[in-house]
Amino acid sequence: MGPHPAVAQVRGCVRQGLAGLEPGDLVLAACSGGADSLALAAALAHEAPRAGLRGGGVTVDHGLQDGSAERASRVAAVLRELGLDPVHQVTVTVPAGPGSGGPEAAARTARYAALEQAAEQAGAAAVLLGHTRDDQAETVLLGLARGAGGRALAGMPARRGRFRRPLLGAARATLREACVAQHLEPWDDPHNADPAYARARVRHQALPALEEALGPGVAAALARSAVQLTADCEALDAMAAAEGWRIQPGDGTGGEHGTGGEHGAGAAGLLHRAAPRLGDGAGLVVSVVDIEGLAELATAVRSRVLRQAALAAGCPAGSLAAGHIAALDALVTGWHGQRWTDLPGVIRARRRYGKLLFSKGRPAGAGPPEPTGAEAAGGRE
């Protein structure tokens, strides 16, 4: 007798997600103890040895709830019982306050940094994440509600770097069925049902309302839309990456994009030394963007270049709104001597000498950042 249908489906998804890895590679399953990631970990424990791979696990304690350390220890123990080895238990500190990007974004940033560090230390070739088709639908719906761009509407990529999401084609209910069939007891994070969080409201209110009004299959349709948009976004991302030479570090080193010459350290170093004389209350220049000819690029490409520049300067990705990018774009395409624009992460961007200068931090007495339309709207790119 074969495995339960739900177990078989999850194992099949993980089997496909392991494609392309070399024999002997270590693969870690990121597991919070919830049904999705627990079913993922069990499937990896089954599939990894059959594919000639080593399966391990990692759990992250965010320290945001009472008893989180003990819970992380229990999750680590379950991962070992499943046969995963090595198993890493990582504790992170989630920043709060101005510049953190909000609790959800801050926790996500800390989690991914911890997973990346654990994978690096273990020598893992891949880290599997337990996001499901329902998670993808929620991501797309959140992007639509916030007026986000195509990249956000394309949802979470199946692969990015060493991170892989093999369960994007599986329903959340299937993962819970798989846990029941294997006598695994998942932990339900109360944050996932807390209406204070936008994703929880989408999960428990918005999507059910859409299903009731439009009929079943809304989540699957949203996930399909994400797949269809991915190819277009990848092509546009490649075009924007070809313009990456425009983004230079503001410390005068030239960084990875060049060591001098027309687009190298010379311009960045000059602007870096001039920063204290700019007189607009900005902090240290951390990034410089050459905008010559940038306005002539297609809007979809130009906006991606500007978003990458903001990220390179230190803006938290989860807090960078479409309106922030529009404000940056106005400095390029609608320049009429306007002042700077403030961005998440205590980053300020302004135009000087035919460049965009991104500075980090504002000295005491400079006052809080001026809110933009994007910040008021709360949309994310």
C-alpha positions as a printed NumPy array, in Angstrom:
array([[  0.   ,   0.   ,   0.   ],
       [  1.379,   3.393,  -0.991],
       [  1.495,   6.561,   1.054],
       [ -1.526,   8.752,   1.73 ],
       [ -2.342,  10.862,  -1.378],
       [ -1.443,  14.082,   0.418],
       [  1.894,  12.643,   1.536],
       [  2.591,  11.426,  -1.996],
       [  1.821,  14.862,  -3.45 ],
       [  4.101,  16.663,  -1.01 ],
       [  6.907,  14.19 ,  -1.635],
       [  6.473,  14.633,  -5.369],
       [  6.75 ,  18.407,  -5.062],
       [  9.91 ,  18.099,  -2.967],
       [ 11.378,  15.556,  -5.393],
       [ 10.965,  18.065,  -8.229],
       [ 12.364,  20.824,  -6.042],
       [ 15.573,  18.875,  -5.506],
       [ 16.291,  18.655,  -9.231],
       [ 19.683,  19.897, -10.367],
       [ 21.54 ,  19.28 ,  -7.114],
       [ 24.723,  17.222,  -7.066],
       [ 25.02 ,  13.856,  -5.281],
       [ 26.092,  14.382,  -1.694],
       [ 24.774,  17.963,  -1.516],
       [ 23.291,  19.06 ,   1.78 ],
       [ 19.746,  20.443,   1.672],
       [ 18.156,  22.134,   4.686],
       [ 14.421,  22.342,   5.372],
       [ 13.457,  25.594,   7.109],
       [ 10.865,  24.605,   9.687],
       [  8.862,  26.732,  12.117],
       [  6.88 ,  23.771,  13.401],
       [  3.783,  24.769,  11.432],
       [  1.945,  22.272,   9.25 ],
       [  3.432,  23.52 ,   5.971],
       [  7.081,  23.416,   6.972],
       [  6.658,  20.264,   9.063],
       [  5.238,  18.372,   6.086],
       [  8.077,  19.803,   3.997],
       [ 10.694,  18.547,   6.467],
       [  9.153,  15.061,   6.542],
       [  9.142,  14.927,   2.735],
       [ 12.779,  16.014,   2.572],
       [ 13.744,  13.323,   5.101],
       [ 12.122,  10.769,   2.794],
       [ 13.317,  12.076,  -0.557],
       [ 16.865,  13.276,   0.145],
       [ 18.525,   9.857,   0.645],
       [ 16.691,   8.457,  -2.372],
       [ 18.152,  11.269,  -4.486],
       [ 21.666,  10.743,  -3.134],
       [ 21.452,  13.938,  -1.081],
       [ 21.832,  14.771,   2.594],
       [ 18.81 ,  16.251,   4.322],
       [ 19.109,  18.618,   7.26 ],
       [ 16.934,  21.164,   9.013],
       [ 16.994,  24.644,  10.495],
       [ 14.545,  26.422,  12.784],
       [ 14.643,  30.106,  13.712],
       [ 13.586,  31.511,  17.073],
       [ 12.506,  35.135,  16.575],
       [ 12.095,  35.691,  20.311],
       [  8.786,  37.489,  19.758],
       [  6.602,  35.241,  21.911],
       [  6.839,  33.772,  25.387],
       [  8.271,  30.272,  25.285],
       [  9.712,  30.677,  21.795],
       [ 13.103,  29.2  ,  22.766],
       [ 11.519,  26.043,  24.197],
       [  9.302,  25.737,  21.136],
       [ 12.306,  26.024,  18.813],
       [ 14.049,  23.286,  20.793],
       [ 11.013,  21.023,  20.364],
       [ 10.945,  21.7  ,  16.627],
       [ 14.654,  20.87 ,  16.382],
       [ 14.014,  17.609,  18.243],
       [ 11.218,  16.66 ,  15.837],
       [ 13.486,  17.358,  12.864],
       [ 16.088,  15.001,  14.307],
       [ 13.41 ,  12.357,  14.92 ],
       [ 12.493,  12.603,  11.239],
       [ 16.079,  11.653,  10.428],
       [ 17.367,  15.046,   9.345],
       [ 20.999,  15.757,  10.144],
       [ 22.438,  18.275,  10.812],
       [ 19.753,  20.35 ,  12.517],
       [ 20.433,  23.998,  13.359],
       [ 18.543,  26.051,  15.931],
       [ 19.149,  29.772,  15.422],
       [ 18.06 ,  32.679,  17.611],
       [ 17.691,  36.14 ,  16.089],
       [ 16.959,  39.615,  17.387],
       [ 14.196,  41.363,  15.454],
       [ 14.782,  45.126,  15.35 ],
       [ 11.968,  47.547,  16.114],
       [ 11.387,  51.239,  15.717],
       [ 12.173,  53.662,  12.876],
       [ 13.979,  52.119,   9.943],
       [ 12.952,  48.54 ,  10.768],
       [ 10.242,  48.434,   8.094],
       [  7.555,  47.235,  10.526],
       [  7.337,  44.016,  12.556],
       [  6.507,  41.676,   9.677],
       [  9.254,  42.991,   7.406],
       [ 11.795,  43.1  ,  10.235],
       [ 11.072,  39.499,  11.263],
       [ 11.28 ,  38.335,   7.648],
       [ 14.602,  40.106,   7.089],
       [ 16.069,  38.644,  10.284],
       [ 14.79 ,  35.166,   9.414],
       [ 16.257,  35.082,   5.919],
       [ 19.596,  36.394,   7.177],
       [ 19.648,  33.613,   9.79 ],
       [ 18.754,  30.955,   7.222],
       [ 21.455,  32.205,   4.878],
       [ 24.025,  32.185,   7.671],
       [ 23.036,  28.678,   8.792],
       [ 23.278,  27.398,   5.232],
       [ 26.678,  29.01 ,   4.803],
       [ 28.003,  27.524,   8.027],
       [ 26.65 ,  24.071,   7.199],
       [ 27.798,  24.191,   3.583],
       [ 24.257,  23.615,   2.329],
       [ 23.584,  23.818,  -1.391],
       [ 19.904,  24.671,  -0.902],
       [ 17.357,  25.709,   1.699],
       [ 13.759,  24.588,   1.187],
       [ 10.95 ,  26.917,   2.271],
       [  7.397,  25.772,   2.986],
       [  5.374,  28.446,   1.175],
       [  2.238,  27.019,  -0.415],
       [ -0.129,  27.923,  -3.225],
       [ -2.278,  29.733,  -0.668],
       [  0.694,  31.787,   0.523],
       [  1.352,  32.731,  -3.085],
       [ -2.26 ,  33.803,  -3.592],
       [ -2.096,  35.95 ,  -0.456],
       [  1.097,  37.576,  -1.68 ],
       [ -0.461,  38.44 ,  -5.046],
       [ -3.624,  39.799,  -3.415],
       [ -1.586,  41.945,  -1.017],
       [  0.356,  43.289,  -3.974],
       [ -2.834,  44.145,  -5.836],
       [ -4.267,  45.915,  -2.803],
       [ -1.12 ,  47.988,  -2.411],
       [ -0.868,  48.935,  -6.073],
       [  2.455,  47.117,  -6.355],
       [  4.439,  46.55 ,  -9.531],
       [  4.779,  43.464, -11.678],
       [  7.516,  41.899,  -9.587],
       [  5.302,  41.865,  -6.485],
       [  2.36 ,  40.534,  -8.491],
       [  4.577,  37.726,  -9.762],
       [  4.659,  36.581,  -6.157],
       [  7.398,  34.542,  -4.544],
       [  9.866,  32.926,  -6.941],
       [ 10.204,  29.152,  -6.916],
       [ 13.957,  29.636,  -6.694],
       [ 16.199,  32.507,  -5.732],
       [ 19.811,  31.896,  -4.853],
       [ 20.   ,  28.877,  -2.588],
       [ 16.356,  29.256,  -1.485],
       [ 13.78 ,  26.953,  -3.093],
       [ 10.008,  26.817,  -2.643],
       [  8.895,  23.38 ,  -3.869],
       [  5.363,  23.608,  -2.43 ],
       [  4.029,  26.593,  -4.388],
       [  1.82 ,  24.21 ,  -6.345],
       [  0.332,  22.541,  -3.255],
       [ -2.661,  23.732,  -1.252],
       [ -2.269,  24.512,   2.441],
       [ -4.964,  21.951,   3.237],
       [ -2.895,  19.261,   1.541],
       [  0.059,  19.992,   3.813],
       [ -2.102,  19.677,   6.91 ],
       [ -3.523,  16.389,   5.596],
       [  0.027,  15.146,   5.11 ],
       [  0.846,  15.955,   8.731],
       [ -2.227,  14.11 ,  10.01 ],
       [ -1.435,  11.084,   7.843],
       [  2.102,  10.912,   9.263],
       [  1.017,  11.561,  12.871],
       [  2.907,  14.831,  12.986],
       [  1.602,  17.473,  15.382],
       [  2.081,  20.981,  13.927],
       [  2.177,  24.175,  15.948],
       [ -0.191,  26.944,  14.878],
       [  1.47 ,  30.337,  15.238],
       [ -1.085,  32.734,  16.797],
       [  0.38 ,  35.565,  14.702],
       [ -1.071,  33.842,  11.627],
       [ -4.576,  34.5  ,  12.945],
       [ -3.93 ,  37.941,  14.435],
       [ -5.97 ,  40.556,  12.499],
       [ -3.336,  43.145,  13.384],
       [ -1.306,  41.673,  10.514],
       [ -2.367,  42.373,   6.926],
       [ -1.585,  38.849,   5.729],
       [ -3.771,  37.364,   8.454],
       [ -6.675,  39.569,   7.359],
       [ -6.201,  38.478,   3.757],
       [ -6.05 ,  34.823,   4.799],
       [ -9.066,  34.767,   7.08 ],
       [-11.253,  37.542,   5.662],
       [-10.409,  38.706,   2.141],
       [ -9.785,  35.387,   0.392],
       [-12.803,  33.639,   1.95 ],
       [-14.972,  36.611,   0.916],
       [-13.671,  36.363,  -2.661],
       [-14.304,  32.62 ,  -2.719],
       [-17.853,  33.199,  -1.498],
       [-18.529,  35.928,  -4.051],
       [-16.735,  34.414,  -7.075],
       [-16.786,  30.72 ,  -6.342],
       [-14.017,  28.272,  -5.447],
       [-10.62 ,  28.399,  -7.117],
       [ -9.687,  32.032,  -6.479],
       [ -6.455,  31.126,  -4.663],
       [ -5.396,  28.786,  -7.454],
       [ -6.191,  31.421, -10.09 ],
       [ -4.142,  34.07 ,  -8.281],
       [ -1.22 ,  31.649,  -8.028],
       [ -1.469,  30.917, -11.775],
       [ -1.373,  34.64 , -12.497],
       [  1.868,  34.856, -10.528],
       [  3.415,  32.116, -12.67 ],
       [  2.397,  33.879, -15.868],
       [  3.93 ,  37.17 , -14.733],
       [  7.208,  35.601, -13.648],
       [  8.622,  35.151, -17.154],
       [  7.88 ,  38.772, -18.083],
       [  9.476,  40.024, -14.873],
       [ 12.588,  37.929, -15.407],
       [ 13.085,  39.475, -18.855],
       [ 12.672,  43.004, -17.49 ],
       [ 14.955,  42.235, -14.556],
       [ 17.668,  41.119, -16.973],
       [ 17.363,  44.395, -18.89 ],
       [ 17.609,  46.356, -15.648],
       [ 20.614,  44.32 , -14.513],
       [ 22.463,  45.461, -17.643],
       [ 22.162,  49.012, -16.257],
       [ 23.7  ,  48.003, -12.934],
       [ 26.898,  49.896, -13.725],
       [ 25.013,  53.079, -12.87 ],
       [ 24.896,  52.188,  -9.157],
       [ 28.14 ,  52.977,  -7.35 ],
       [ 29.008,  52.856,  -3.648],
       [ 29.381,  56.239,  -2.016],
       [ 32.615,  55.458,  -0.19 ],
       [ 34.921,  56.111,  -3.153],
       [ 36.063,  52.481,  -3.458],
       [ 34.281,  51.856,  -6.743],
       [ 32.801,  48.601,  -5.431],
       [ 32.122,  45.706,  -7.719],
       [ 30.936,  47.83 , -10.624],
       [ 34.233,  49.488, -11.348],
       [ 37.521,  50.795, -10.016],
       [ 37.741,  54.11 , -11.772],
       [ 37.156,  55.733, -15.115],
       [ 33.926,  57.111, -16.476],
       [ 31.616,  55.027, -14.265],
       [ 34.055,  54.054, -11.497],
       [ 35.278,  55.371,  -8.192],
       [ 36.108,  58.865,  -9.408],
       [ 32.559,  60.216,  -9.478],
       [ 31.505,  58.347,  -6.325],
       [ 34.547,  59.51 ,  -4.408],
       [ 34.066,  63.131,  -5.478],
       [ 30.444,  63.142,  -4.352],
       [ 31.333,  61.344,  -1.136],
       [ 33.832,  64.044,  -0.236],
       [ 31.33 ,  66.751,  -1.202],
       [ 28.529,  65.301,   0.944],
       [ 29.238,  67.353,   4.081],
       [ 28.803,  70.505,   2.028],
       [ 25.404,  69.594,   0.573],
       [ 23.625,  71.371,   3.411],
       [ 20.296,  69.508,   3.429],
       [ 20.636,  67.647,   6.724],
       [ 21.601,  64.388,   5.052],
       [ 23.898,  61.769,   6.527],
       [ 26.75 ,  59.956,   4.888],
       [ 26.441,  59.25 ,   1.168],
       [ 26.213,  55.468,   0.786],
       [ 25.277,  55.129,  -2.873],
       [ 25.461,  57.184,  -6.063],
       [ 23.486,  56.616,  -9.278],
       [ 24.535,  57.944, -12.666],
       [ 21.281,  59.129, -14.246],
       [ 22.585,  60.249, -17.634],
       [ 20.279,  58.638, -20.197],
       [ 18.224,  56.949, -17.486],
       [ 15.081,  58.899, -18.364],
       [ 15.174,  57.47 , -21.894],
       [ 14.883,  53.885, -20.68 ],
       [ 11.491,  52.182, -20.658],
       [  9.603,  52.95 , -17.457],
       [  9.5  ,  49.287, -16.432],
       [ 13.28 ,  49.047, -16.744],
       [ 14.033,  52.433, -15.17 ],
       [ 11.861,  51.701, -12.125],
       [ 13.745,  48.463, -11.554],
       [ 17.084,  50.261, -11.706],
       [ 15.862,  52.798,  -9.147],
       [ 14.505,  50.085,  -6.876],
       [ 17.821,  48.265,  -7.005],
       [ 19.606,  51.522,  -6.183],
       [ 17.38 ,  52.051,  -3.139],
       [ 17.994,  48.494,  -1.949],
       [ 21.735,  48.922,  -2.448],
       [ 21.584,  52.027,  -0.272],
       [ 20.003,  50.051,   2.561],
       [ 16.225,  50.39 ,   2.173],
       [ 14.373,  47.353,   3.611],
       [ 12.873,  45.478,   0.678],
       [  9.608,  44.754,   2.475],
       [  8.972,  48.443,   3.14 ],
       [  9.938,  49.875,  -0.237],
       [  6.68 ,  51.053,  -1.807],
       [  5.749,  51.704,  -5.41 ],
       [  5.224,  55.347,  -4.403],
       [  8.808,  55.531,  -3.143],
       [ 10.022,  54.425,  -6.564],
       [  7.719,  56.969,  -8.21 ],
       [  9.246,  59.717,  -6.057],
       [ 12.73 ,  58.64 ,  -7.129],
       [ 11.583,  58.534, -10.734],
       [ 10.362,  62.128, -10.44 ],
       [ 13.909,  63.157,  -9.527],
       [ 15.023,  61.668, -12.853],
       [ 12.194,  62.399, -15.278],
       [ 10.427,  65.377, -13.673],
       [ 13.327,  67.344, -12.238],
       [ 12.485,  70.968, -11.454],
       [ 14.763,  71.627,  -8.502],
       [ 12.603,  69.816,  -5.943],
       [ 14.012,  68.723,  -2.595],
       [ 14.966,  65.248,  -1.505],
       [ 12.707,  62.25 ,  -1.005],
       [ 12.844,  60.18 ,   2.183],
       [ 12.828,  56.394,   1.954],
       [ 12.434,  53.521,   4.426],
       [ 15.491,  52.603,   6.463],
       [ 16.357,  56.256,   7.224],
       [ 17.571,  56.715,   3.641],
       [ 17.353,  60.066,   1.878],
       [ 17.724,  60.486,  -1.895],
       [ 18.407,  63.749,  -3.699],
       [ 19.702,  64.896,  -7.052],
       [ 23.062,  66.65 ,  -7.328],
       [ 25.596,  67.078, -10.143],
       [ 23.549,  64.945, -12.544],
       [ 23.509,  62.064, -10.056],
       [ 21.145,  60.61 ,  -7.49 ],
       [ 22.767,  60.544,  -4.061],
       [ 21.483,  58.171,  -1.374],
       [ 22.472,  59.021,   2.195],
       [ 22.036,  57.   ,   5.369],
       [ 20.808,  58.559,   8.605],
       [ 19.966,  62.101,   9.558],
       [ 21.746,  63.961,  12.309],
       [ 20.029,  64.9  ,  15.558],
       [ 17.901,  67.976,  15.083],
       [ 17.26 ,  67.287,  11.398],
       [ 13.698,  66.248,  12.217],
       [ 11.761,  63.181,  11.108],
       [ 11.609,  62.212,   7.449],
       [  8.954,  63.998,   5.464],
       [  6.156,  61.55 ,   4.625],
       [  5.582,  60.805,   0.987],
       [  2.366,  59.771,  -0.699],
       [  3.695,  56.241,  -0.781],
       [  4.252,  56.119,   2.955],
       [  0.766,  57.478,   3.556],
       [ -0.703,  54.822,   1.262],
       [  1.38 ,  52.068,   2.795],
       [  1.927,  50.267,  -0.524],
       [  4.914,  48.003,  -1.161],
       [  6.85 ,  47.337,  -4.313]])
